[in-house]
Amino acid sequence: MRRLLALLMTISVSAYAADQADTFLKKDQPFKPARKAVLMHGWKPFKNPDPSTLMGVDKILYRAGYKEVYSCAMDIGVCILQYKDKKGQCLSVFVKGEELRNMVVSDWNNECQ
């Protein structure tokens, strides 16, 4: 019973993190202002643990200072950027576009890899 209660509390707290992002992230919002809003709301970039695996757009983003880039799809121009808050909760932001100046938010959730 305790384990079930702990699991339910974890799920509800994690869901809250993604729901909280609904207040400052919008679909098709340009990436740079969206990232600024994420940081202003207390989220910190969750640095990629192995940047040597990056190639293509994700490598370009990483070299441009976006250390939170987790990966980008090679064929559809979608990237995942990850953030964590003080409590260790996760926020993954999905952006679409192949050039930084044209990237927009396509979605977000509370799951990190």
C-alpha positions, 0 to 999 in steps of 0.5 A: 500500500505504501509503495502504491501511494508513493508511486501515485504521488510521484506520478501526480508530481511529475504530471504537475511539472508538465502541466505547469509548463502549460502556463508558459509554453505554447505550441509553435512558440519560437524556441528562443523565447520559449527557452527564456521562459523555461529558464525564468520559471526555474528550470535548469538545462539538463546537460547531455551526458555524452555529447560525443554521440551528437551529430547534425542539428543536435551537434550544432545546437550543442556547440551554440551553447544549448547543452540541454540538447538530448538529440535530434531526429535526422529525417524530420527536424525535431529535437528534444531539449531537457531541463530539470528543476530543484526537485529533480523533476524533468521537462522535455521540450520538443522543437521542430526546425532545422535552423535555430532561427526558425525552430519552434516548440512542437510539444513538451512532457515530463519525461527525460531519457 
